[in-house]
Amino acid sequence: MNKMLSIILMIITVLSAILALIQKDLLKAAILTGFSGGALAVLFQLLLAPDVALTQAIVGAAIVPVFLALAVKKTQRDGS
């Protein structure tokens, strides 16, 4: 069961990263980056690396997507 869950999490991580790369909407790309980071954090927890999992959850699933979303929001141009 643990091996199957690890494989599913790896697939989620890779797919969300690829979708973030090909996304035209930058806000959606930031959200998909968070999915990738969250799945990777759970994968690290399953691999018995709780310190790395905690760091990945904080940085990869929370801080980076928020900073990307803020940067997108700050740099958006008006429609006029």
Backbone hydrogen bonds in HBPLUS format (Angstrom, degrees):
<---DONOR---> <-ACCEPTOR-->    atom                        ^
c    i                          cat <-CA-CA->   ^        H-A-AA   ^      H-
h    n   atom  resd res      DA  || num        DHA   H-A  angle D-A-AA Bond
n    s   type  num  typ     dist DA aas  dist angle  dist       angle   num
A0005-LEU N   A0001-MET O   2.98 MM   4  6.21 159.2  2.03 150.7 156.0     1
A0006-SER N   A0002-ASN O   3.01 MM   4  6.17 149.8  2.10 139.8 148.1     2
A0007-ILE N   A0003-LYS O   3.04 MM   4  6.29 152.8  2.12 144.9 151.5     3
A0008-ILE N   A0004-MET O   3.00 MM   4  6.27 159.0  2.05 147.9 153.6     4
A0009-LEU N   A0005-LEU O   2.93 MM   4  6.13 158.9  1.97 147.6 153.3     5
A0010-MET N   A0006-SER O   2.95 MM   4  6.16 149.5  2.04 143.5 151.9     6
A0011-ILE N   A0007-ILE O   2.99 MM   4  6.24 156.5  2.05 148.7 154.7     7
A0012-ILE N   A0008-ILE O   2.95 MM   4  6.22 158.7  1.99 149.9 155.7     8
A0013-THR N   A0009-LEU O   2.92 MM   4  6.07 156.8  1.98 144.1 150.5     9
A0014-VAL N   A0010-MET O   2.99 MM   4  6.21 167.0  2.01 152.0 154.6    10
A0015-LEU N   A0011-ILE O   2.88 MM   4  5.97 168.4  1.89 153.3 157.3    11
A0016-SER N   A0012-ILE O   2.94 MM   4  5.93 164.1  1.97 146.9 151.7    12
A0017-ALA N   A0013-THR O   3.09 MM   4  6.18 148.9  2.19 140.6 149.2    13
A0018-ILE N   A0014-VAL O   2.94 MM   4  6.17 159.0  1.99 151.3 156.9    14
A0019-LEU N   A0015-LEU O   2.86 MM   4  6.05 163.4  1.89 151.6 156.6    15
A0020-ALA N   A0016-SER O   2.94 MM   4  6.00 145.1  2.07 134.7 144.0    16
A0021-LEU N   A0017-ALA O   3.07 MM   4  6.33 143.8  2.21 139.9 149.1    17
A0021-LEU N   A0018-ILE O   3.11 MM   3  5.09 121.4  2.47  93.5 108.1    18
A0022-ILE N   A0018-ILE O   3.11 MM   4  6.43 149.0  2.21 149.9 157.5    19
A0029-ALA N   A0025-ASP O   3.13 MM   4  6.46 149.0  2.24 144.3 153.6    20
A0030-ALA N   A0026-LEU O   3.00 MM   4  6.28 146.4  2.12 141.3 149.3    21
A0031-ILE N   A0027-LEU O   3.10 MM   4  6.43 153.9  2.17 144.7 151.3    22
A0032-LEU N   A0028-LYS O   2.92 MM   4  6.17 159.7  1.96 150.0 155.6    23
A0033-THR N   A0029-ALA O   2.98 MM   4  6.17 140.4  2.14 139.2 149.7    24
A0034-GLY N   A0030-ALA O   3.23 MM   4  6.57 144.1  2.37 138.7 147.2    25
A0034-GLY N   A0031-ILE O   3.04 MM   3  5.12 122.3  2.39  96.2 110.6    26
A0035-PHE N   A0031-ILE O   3.12 MM   4  6.57 146.4  2.24 144.2 153.5    27
A0036-SER N   A0032-LEU O   3.04 MM   4  6.30 158.8  2.09 146.4 151.5    28
A0037-GLY N   A0033-THR O   2.98 MM   4  6.24 159.4  2.02 146.7 152.2    29
A0038-GLY N   A0034-GLY O   2.86 MM   4  6.02 154.7  1.92 147.3 154.3    30
A0039-ALA N   A0035-PHE O   2.95 MM   4  6.12 164.7  1.98 152.6 156.1    31
A0040-LEU N   A0036-SER O   3.04 MM   4  6.17 153.6  2.11 143.4 151.1    32
A0041-ALA N   A0037-GLY O   2.96 MM   4  6.14 145.4  2.08 139.7 148.9    33
A0042-VAL N   A0038-GLY O   3.06 MM   4  6.38 157.5  2.11 149.0 153.9    34
A0043-LEU N   A0039-ALA O   2.96 MM   4  6.18 152.6  2.04 142.9 151.1    35
A0044-PHE N   A0040-LEU O   2.93 MM   4  6.19 154.6  2.00 146.2 152.3    36
A0045-GLN N   A0041-ALA O   3.04 MM   4  6.32 148.8  2.14 142.0 150.6    37
A0046-LEU N   A0042-VAL O   2.97 MM   4  6.30 151.4  2.06 147.3 154.7    38
A0047-LEU N   A0043-LEU O   3.00 MM   4  6.28 138.8  2.17 141.6 153.3    39
A0049-ALA N   A0044-PHE O   3.10 MM   5  5.52 150.3  2.19 151.3 155.5    40
A0048-LEU N   A0045-GLN O   3.14 MM   3  5.21 153.5  2.22 108.3 110.1    41
A0053-ALA N   A0049-ALA O   2.92 MM   4  6.14 156.3  1.98 153.8 161.7    42
A0054-LEU N   A0050-PRO O   2.94 MM   4  6.03 155.2  2.00 142.5 147.7    43
A0055-THR N   A0051-ASP O   3.17 MM   4  6.35 162.4  2.21 142.5 147.1    44
A0056-GLN N   A0052-VAL O   2.87 MM   4  6.02 159.8  1.91 149.1 155.2    45
A0057-ALA N   A0053-ALA O   2.88 MM   4  6.01 153.1  1.95 144.3 151.9    46
A0058-ILE N   A0054-LEU O   3.02 MM   4  6.24 157.5  2.07 147.5 153.0    47
A0059-VAL N   A0055-THR O   2.88 MM   4  5.98 173.6  1.88 156.3 158.1    48
A0060-GLY N   A0056-GLN O   2.72 MM   4  4.96 127.1  1.99 123.7 140.2    49
A0063-ILE N   A0058-ILE O   3.01 MM   5  6.32 162.2  2.04 153.9 159.5    50
A0064-VAL N   A0059-VAL O   3.01 MM   5  5.98 174.5  2.02 165.6 165.3    51
A0066-VAL N   A0062-ALA O   3.28 MM   4  6.23 154.4  2.35 140.9 148.2    52
A0067-PHE N   A0063-ILE O   2.91 MM   4  6.11 164.3  1.94 157.4 161.9    53
A0068-LEU N   A0064-VAL O   2.89 MM   4  6.08 158.9  1.93 153.5 159.7    54
A0069-ALA N   A0065-PRO O   2.88 MM   4  6.04 160.3  1.92 145.7 151.1    55
A0070-LEU N   A0066-VAL O   2.89 MM   4  6.10 157.6  1.94 150.2 156.4    56
A0071-ALA N   A0067-PHE O   2.91 MM   4  6.07 155.0  1.97 145.4 152.2    57
A0072-VAL N   A0068-LEU O   2.94 MM   4  6.17 155.4  2.00 148.7 155.3    58
A0073-LYS N   A0069-ALA O   2.92 MM   4  6.10 158.1  1.97 145.7 152.1    59
A0074-LYS N   A0070-LEU O   2.89 MM   4  6.05 155.0  1.95 146.9 153.6    60
A0075-THR N   A0071-ALA O   3.08 MM   4  6.14 143.0  2.22 141.1 149.8    61
